[in-house]
Amino acid sequence: MGEEQDIPRKLEYESLAEYDAFRNPSIVEEQPFYYKGMSRSEYEKELAYLNQNLSSFYEGSYVPLWKQSWYQ
């Protein structure tokens, strides 16, 4: 009576950006778009692009914005 049951809560993130808010800074280098010397604004722009293109990431056809500029 009056005891709260432990209800397991599954953490679900709507996007990688939402997950990124909880990240450990060492995880930054593990992002698929990361390159050494990347500025924070570039990182945020690439992260937003990745979130808009998650389906291509899962399909294996994702290309970061900075790599796309090589082909133009």
C-alpha positions as CSV (number, residue, x, y, z in Angstrom):
1,M,0.0,0.0,0.0
2,G,1.4,3.3,-1.0
3,E,4.5,1.7,-2.5
4,E,5.5,2.7,-6.0
5,Q,6.2,-0.1,-8.4
6,D,9.4,0.1,-10.3
7,I,8.2,0.4,-13.9
8,P,11.0,0.0,-16.4
9,R,11.2,2.9,-18.7
10,K,12.7,2.5,-22.1
11,L,14.6,5.5,-23.2
12,E,13.6,6.4,-26.7
13,Y,15.1,9.2,-28.6
14,E,13.2,10.8,-31.5
15,S,16.4,11.6,-33.2
16,L,20.2,11.3,-32.9
17,A,20.2,15.0,-32.0
18,E,18.1,14.3,-28.9
19,Y,20.5,11.5,-28.0
20,D,23.4,13.7,-28.6
21,A,22.3,16.1,-25.9
22,F,23.0,13.3,-23.4
23,R,26.3,12.2,-25.0
24,N,29.7,11.9,-23.4
25,P,32.1,14.3,-25.3
26,S,34.3,11.4,-26.3
27,I,31.5,10.0,-28.4
28,V,31.7,13.0,-30.8
29,E,34.5,11.4,-32.7
30,E,32.4,8.3,-33.3
31,Q,29.8,10.2,-35.3
32,P,29.7,9.1,-39.0
33,F,30.3,12.6,-40.2
34,Y,33.1,13.6,-37.8
35,Y,36.5,14.7,-39.0
36,K,39.4,16.0,-37.0
37,G,39.4,19.8,-36.7
38,M,35.6,20.1,-37.1
39,S,34.1,23.2,-35.6
40,R,31.1,23.0,-33.3
41,S,28.9,24.8,-35.8
42,E,29.9,22.3,-38.5
43,Y,29.2,19.5,-36.1
44,E,25.7,20.8,-35.4
45,K,25.0,21.3,-39.1
46,E,26.1,17.8,-39.9
47,L,24.1,16.3,-37.0
48,A,21.0,18.0,-38.2
49,Y,21.6,16.7,-41.7
50,L,22.1,13.2,-40.4
51,N,18.8,13.4,-38.5
52,Q,17.0,14.5,-41.7
53,N,18.6,11.5,-43.6
54,L,18.5,8.7,-41.2
55,S,16.9,6.3,-43.7
56,S,20.0,6.8,-46.1
57,F,22.2,6.2,-43.1
58,Y,20.5,2.9,-42.3
59,E,20.6,1.9,-45.9
60,G,24.3,2.6,-46.1
61,S,24.1,5.4,-48.7
62,Y,24.6,8.4,-46.3
63,V,27.2,10.9,-47.3
64,P,28.1,13.7,-44.9
65,L,27.8,17.3,-46.3
66,W,31.5,17.9,-46.1
67,K,32.2,14.9,-48.4
68,Q,29.4,16.0,-50.8
69,S,31.3,19.2,-51.4
70,W,34.2,17.1,-52.8
71,Y,32.0,15.8,-55.6
72,Q,30.7,19.2,-56.7
